[in-house]
Each structure stands twice: as C-alpha cells, then as structure tokens.
Amino acid sequence: MQNNNKMRESCVGKFCQICGDIGVGRNFGAITCESCKAFFRRHSHKEKKFFCKYDGICKIDVNLRKCCKKCRLSKCFAMGMKKELIHNDRQNALRRLNTERNRLIKNLTTNSNISINSITSDDSIFQNDFYLKIFEHNKQVTESVIGVDKCYKYLYVNHSLAPFSPPNTSLIPIIRPINTCNELNDTECKRLAELCSSSNIFRYPKSQTYFKVKNMLQFYTLWGNRIEMDTKDIVSFTKNIGKHLNVCTNDEIALIKYGAMEIIVLRYNFFYDKKAEHWNIVMDDNYSFVFPMEMLKPEKRDIYYFYKCYLNKIIPEWDQDLIILDLLTAIVLFNPKRPHLINRDIIERQQYMYIYLLERYLMSRYRVDHQWRPKMAAFMNALIDLRIVSQIEIENGVEGYLQYFGPIFREILGK
C-alpha cells in the first residue's frame, strides 16, 4: 500500500499518456487517467474484436477518446500498458485478504492504543478500572508473564475440571508445564476458568472404530449429522459463557447464527492430521470417519485451496493446545461485526478481553518475544482465512447439499 501511495505521489501533476487528461497514477505500465485505466481493464483482452473505420489513424485525446475503441486500445499498448498486469478475481481476492491481514497485524502491534473511554458495564466483575488496568499492562506486555499455574489450580480445584481423554487419533493435546514469575489476578483466572468450563461441551470422547469416506455425498450425510450436534454444542457454549457476561438473548442468537460455521471449522482443527492431510471426525463413542482433504479439490469456489491456506497457517501454531483453541473460539464468537447485534459495544469489549488473554497466555508458554509474537500474529491472520473458508462452506452446502443438514443448522442458514 505504501509503495502504491508513493507511486501515485510521483505521478501527481502528470498527464495521462493515452488521452492527455489528468493522470491519477501508473496503471498497468503507464500513467493514465481513471477513464483510460478502466477502459484498459475492461477491453485489454478484446483487441481483435474492435474495428477502426479510418485504418487506425484516429486521434486519441480527452474529447475524442471514446470515438474509436480500436485506436484507443492500440495506443494503450503502444504506451507500454500490459494486460498481464491486470489481476484476475483470485488475485484481487488475495490482495484484499493480504491488505486485511496487514491491517490486523498493525492493530495488533498497536493494541495499547485501543480507546476504552467509552466502555460502560453493569458487570461487577469487569468495571472500567479493571479494563484500564488490563490495557495499561498491555502497553508493557513484553515485561509481564501469566502465571497459569495458579489458573490451573483454580480450574481443577474450584471447578472440578478433570482431565479428559482425546479421540483415538495421532493428535494428542499437550499442555506443557510453565514456570512463571508473574501470576494472573483473580479476575483473569475467573474469566479463563469460565471459558474452559463452558468449553467442556466440545471435549470429544474416544472412538475405537473409524472408516474412510468414499465420496462427498457420503461425507455430507455424516457431516450433516455431526454439524447438527456441533450446533447444539455451540448453543450450549454460548449460553454458558454468555450468562457470565450479561449478553442479551438477541445478541446470543445473532452470534450463534452468524458465527456457528466459523466455530465448527475452527474446532475441527482438533480432528485434523496435518501429516496425513485428513480429518478424523468423531461421531460418538463407537465410531468416527476419516475425510481426506484431497476430496475437496473438485468442489466449488476453490475451497480446497482456501482450506490449505488456512490449515497451513493455524495447524503449526496451535500445538494441539486446547486452551488456545478455546480462546480462539471465544474471539470468533464475540465478533462485534455480526449483523443484528443490539449491544455491539459489549460484544466488542469481550472480544478485546479474549484477544488480550490469548496474548498473555502465549507469553506464558513461549516466554520470548520472537516466539510468541509471530504466533499471535499468525492466529489473527488465520482468522481471516477461517472466515473465507466458512463462507465458502456455507455457500457450497446451501447450493449442493442442503438436504443433508438437520433442522437446527438449516434454521441458522435461514433455509
């Protein structure tokens, strides 16, 4: 973006090399006005379709540029414009995606500048003074470390959260012991304890029997049933965590309706085997099914490609740590940009809190800046890819496989 701005600044005061109008920048290899830029984008691949009545000798200027498309396009090429420099739809999507990623990274690195003056709440746990303290600490985040030992003790002693057994896959969740010099305060411990307690709904049982899916219809038959269970779990999770945060029923419904698929795709990181490139998705205590990612290749909207982008970013970073997965789930759930929210400021405040807790937790595990900071940025970037994948899943599912979804998920889709 900075290079584009510098390029435009260098073209200020210059004129379009095609028609002589005021130039707006260098586009596709030449300095052009907005009109010639748009013309070349639309017609650069149509050179053979145009015809000149005057054997290609038309004058192209501001007043006559629309009289002969053939001569105008020929002059574009003569001035050095190249159709190879025009981005296709995928390149444009990736460019927008990269821009949004950079914006999120910039917001992340300037997290201490977040304004909290407008925060108001009746929640006795999170008053303004507490938020002021949180974000004040965040300004010096490299000098503090979470004491998760105290949090673990709080979780298992006060909430009776016994360790659980993971599914029978090659991915084994690991929580590494951490020695720290600083501890979470009671309020931070309480928030993380509430999150982990609510997330127990996602703890899946062992499965001794599994089989490999052979085609997409078989997959959607099974996944439709699994999604119906997942949706019920998300509803329970949202209600459990929402009752601690004074989230109204309307906002709970909006968060579930517009965030369910993102949460489902995110939680399926637990089932994904990166080495084998497949998901081993648990159905119940008795069996699970294996779905190879290569089966997505023929599906619409390049879903295979976008899944690869997403999984290549997030799988190496989360280290099968369920606390990270729980925190990311809360960050995705409390998205203040969801439609039809009433108390958008409350939702935004909660998302900031979970982003902050994720940052602090990563500090506690990885200790040094060059380890935890790239992970934090990678997680924030991966959430953008998660949003894209989830939207494609919804569009592909609605178009081709809607009959395999249960009534609850159909209600979420508005079908």
N, C-alpha and C positions, 0 to 999 in steps of 0.2 A: 504494500500500500504506500509506503514511504517513497519507494522508487517511482511508482506511478505519479505521485504528487510532485516529485522533483522533475519528472519528465514533463508534466503539464506546465509547471512553473517556467521551465526552459523554453516552452513554446508560446508563452504569453507575448502578445504583440506581433506574432507572426500570422501569416495568411495561409488559407487552405491551398495546397499545391494543385488541387483539382479545379476549383472554380474561382479561387481568389477571395472567398468570403473569410470572415474572421476565424482563425484556427483555434481549436479547443484542445489540441494535443496531438501527439503522434499515435496514429491508429493504424495497425496492420502494416506498418512500414513507412508511412508518410504522414506529414502534418495535414490534418483535414479539419473541416467544419463538422458540426453534428450531422448535417444533411448528407454529406458525402460519406461520412462514417457509416450511417445507417444504410445508405444506398449500397455500399460495397458489401456490407454484411448480408443484405438480402439477396443480392444479384451476382455475387462473385462466381457462383457455380453455374450461371446461366449464359455464359458468354456466347455459346453457339446459337442460342435461341433468339438473340436480338438481330435486327437488320437496320442498316442505315440507308436512307433514301438518297444520300448525297455522296456515296462512295467513301465514307469515313473521314470527311474533311470538316465536320461541324465544329463550330467554336463552342467551347465549354466555359461559361462564366456564371456569375451569380444569377443573371437574368435568364440565361439560355440552358442552364444545366439540366433541366427537365425535358428538354425538347427531343433529345436523342440519347437513349439509354446505351446504345452500342458505342457511340463515341465517348460517352462519359465513362463507361466501364473500361474502355481501351486506355483512356488517359489515366485511370486509376492504376492499371497495371504498368503503364509507362513511367509513372512517378514512383514506382517501387512497392506498391501495395501487393501483399501476398495473401492468397486465400488460405494458405497453410497456417497463418497466424490467427485465424478465426477459431475460437473454441467451440467444440460441439457441446451438446447438452450435458454429457457426463463431465467434461472438463469444467464447464460452468458450475455444475453442482459441487464438484470437488474444490473449486476455487472458493465458492461461498462457504463451504464447510471449513476450509483452511482459515478463512477470514474469521469465522465464528470461533474457531479454536484459539486463534491468536488473541481474540478479544477476551475469551475466558481466562487464558493464561495471564493476560495483563491485569484483569480484575483480581485474579488470584494473588499476584505478586503485590498488588496494592490493596490488599484486604483490609489493612488498618485504616484506610480512608473511608470505609463504609459509614454513611451517616446513620446515627441511631437516635438523633434528637427527636424524631417523630414517633419513637416506639412507646406505646402505652399498652398496659395489660392489667387485668384484674387477677392474673395468675400469681398467687402468693409465692410460688417457687422462683419465678423469673421476673423480678421487678427491674426497673430501669437501672438501679445501682449495680445489679448483678451484670447486666449487659455491658455497662460502662467498664466494669472490671474485666469482663471477658475480652472485649476488644482492646482494652489497654494492654492486657497481657499479649494479645495477638501482635501488637506492634513490636514486641521483643520476643517473638516466638522462637527465635534461634537460641535464646538463653534459658528456655524452660523445657522441662520434660515431664510427661504424665507419669504418675505413679499408679500403674494399672494393678499392682499387687493388691493395693487397698480395694480397688474396684472389684477384682476377682473375689476377694474375701466378702465384699458386700453382696455380690451376686449370689454366691453359693451358700452363704450363711443366712442372709436376710430374705432371700427369695427362693431358697431350696432348689436351685437350678442344677440338677445332677448332670454330669457329662453324658453325652448321647453317642450312639453308635452310628457311623456313616453308612451309606449304601455300600454294597459289595462292588466297588469299582476301584480303579487304580488311583483315584484321587482321594487322599486321606487328609482331612482338615488338620492343620497343625497350629497350635498356639504356643509360641515359644516363650520360655520364662524371661522376664525382663527385670533387670536391676536398675532402679532409678534413684535420682537424688531429689526428686520433687514429687508431690502427690496430688491427685485430683482432690478438689474440695468436695464436701458432702453433696452439694447440689449437682456437680458434674457427675459424681458417682451415681446419684439417684437417677439422673437422666439416662445414662448409659445402661443402668440396671433395668429401667423401664423398657428401653428399646430391646435389650436382649430377652427380657421376659416375654414381651409381645412377639418377638421373632421366633419363639419356640414353636409356633404354629407351622413354621417352614422346615422344622427338623424332620428329615425323612427317615423311614425305617430301613432295616436291612432287607435285601431281596436276594434269595438264593438262586432264582431261576430267571433267565433272560433269553430273548430271541431277537434276531436281526430283522428289521423292517425291510420288505422287498420292494415296495413301491409307495408312491405318495398317497394313494387312496387308503392304503393300509395304515400309513403314518397318521393321516388326519383322523381316521376312525379312532385310533388310540389317543392321539394328542387332543382330540376334541373332548374326550372324557377326562383327560388329565387337566386340561385347561379349566374345565368346569370345577374340578376340585381346587385348583390353584386360585380361581376367582373367589371361591368361598373362603379360602385361607386369607386372601388379601382383604376381604371384607372384615374378617375377624381381627386381623392385624391392625387395620385402620381404626376400628372401634376401640381396641385395647389401648393403642398408643394415643388415640385422639382424646380419650377421656382424661388423660393426664394433662392435656394441653388446651382444654377449653375450645376445641374445634367444633363448630356447629354441625348439625346433621346435613344441612345443604352442602357445606363445603366438603364433608366426608364423602358424600355421594359424587360430587364433581371430581375429587381427587382420585377416587376409585375408577370412575367411568373413563377418564382420560389418561390415567396412568397405569391401568392394570396390565396392558400388554408389555409396557416397558419393564415393569417389575417382574413379570413372568420370564421374559427373555434374560433379564439380569440374574434372577435366582437360578436359572438353568446353567449358569457358569459352574455351579456345583456339580452338575452332571457331565460336564464336557471333559473329554480326554484329548488334550492337545496333540499328544504323540500319535494316537490312533485316528484323530480327527473325526470323532463321533460323540454323540450324546448317549449316555446310558440312563434313560429316564425311568425312574421308579414309579410304578403304578400302585402297588400295595405291598404288604409283607411277603407276598408269594412270588411276584414276578416283576420284571422290568423289561423295557425294549430298547434295543440299540438302533440309533438312527444315524447313518453315515452322512457327513456334511456334503459329500460329492453328489448326493441325490438332489441337492438344491440347484445344481448347475442349469437344468433346463427351465427352472421356474422363472416367472416374470420379474421385470424390474431389477435385474442383476442382483437378486437377493443373495446369491452365493458370494459374489464379490464384496458386498457390503458386510456380510457376516464375517468374511475373512478379515476385513479391515478392523472390525470391532473386536473380534476374538484375539487377533494378533496384538492388539493394544492392551486389553484388560487381563487376559489369562496369565501372562508372565508376571503381572504386577500384584495380583491379589493373593498369591502364595497360599491358596486354599485356606485363608484366614476368614472364619465366619463372622468375626466382629467387623472386619472391613466390609464384607458383603451386607451385613445388617445396616451399617452406617450408610452405605451407598443406596440401599433400599429406601431408607428414610429420606435421603436427599432427593431421590427420584419422586417419592410420594409427595413431598411437600414442595411441589413446583408452583410458585406463585403465578405462573403464566397460564395455568389451566383455565379453560373457559368457565364462566358462570360461577366464579367464586364470589362470596359476599365479603368475607374478611380477608382480603388479599394480603394486607399488611401482617396479619397474624401468621399466615402461611409462609410468607417471605421470612419472617423472623425465625420460624422454626427451621427453615432450610439453612439459613445462615448458621444457626446453632449446630446443626449436624455436620455442616462443612467444617466448622471450627473444631468439633470433636474428632472428626476424621483426621484433620491436620495434626491435632495434638496426639492422637493415637499413633499415627505414623512416626511422629517424632520419637515416641517412646520405644518403638520397635527398632528403628533404624538409626537413631541417635545422631547421625551426622548429616549436615545439610545436603551433600551431594548424593545421598541415598534417598532420603525421604522427600525432598522437594521434587525431583523428577517423577516419583511415584504419584505424588499429589496432583501434579500437572497432567500426568498420563490418565489418572482416573477422571478428572474433569473433562479431558478431551474425549475419552471413551464414552462418556455420557451423551455426547453429540452423536456419535456413531450409533449408540443404543437407540436414540430417538428415531434415526433414519431406518434402522433395521425393523424396529417395532411398527413404524408406519407402513413399511412395505409388507410386513406380515399381515397387518390388518387388511390392506388393500387386496393382496393376493388371496387371503382367506375369504373375504366377502365375495370376490368375483368368482372363485372356483370351488370353494369348499365350505360354504356357509352351512350346508345341511348337516355337516359333521359336528358343529358346535352345539352345546347344550343351551337351554333357555336362559340361564343366568348370563352367560357370556354374550349371547345374542342381544340381551337387553342392554348390555354395556355398549355393544356395537350399534345400538339403535335400530336393530333389524327385527 
